[in-house]
Amino acid sequence: ELLREAERSKEDSDKVAGAVEEQKRVLAGKDAEIEELKLRLEEALMAKEIGKEELLSLKGQHDELAKEMSNSEIRVLEAAREELNALELRFETERKAHKATKDAALKREQDLEAHV
């Protein structure tokens, strides 16, 4: 009877030992999964930081381009104003020259009529 009990205890002990070993394997697998997830999380955080840096860089480039574009527009408008002023001055000069020529022609016509 004691021998059977000892055998049963041995079997129970073996079962428990097997269950413990199985739990150890499961736990080791879970530990491996946790490590893999930690690595993936670290990679995601690094990618996030790289993305933040790229975003800041792009914002800086955008601001710089917007400023350059604004400065270019200002220069174009100033050049257009200067050209318009020059054209207005030229127009006024030509108008005065035309009026002077017209007045001179009218005076000659009047002089010719007076001599006739």
Long-range contacts (C-beta under 8 A, 24 or more apart in sequence): none
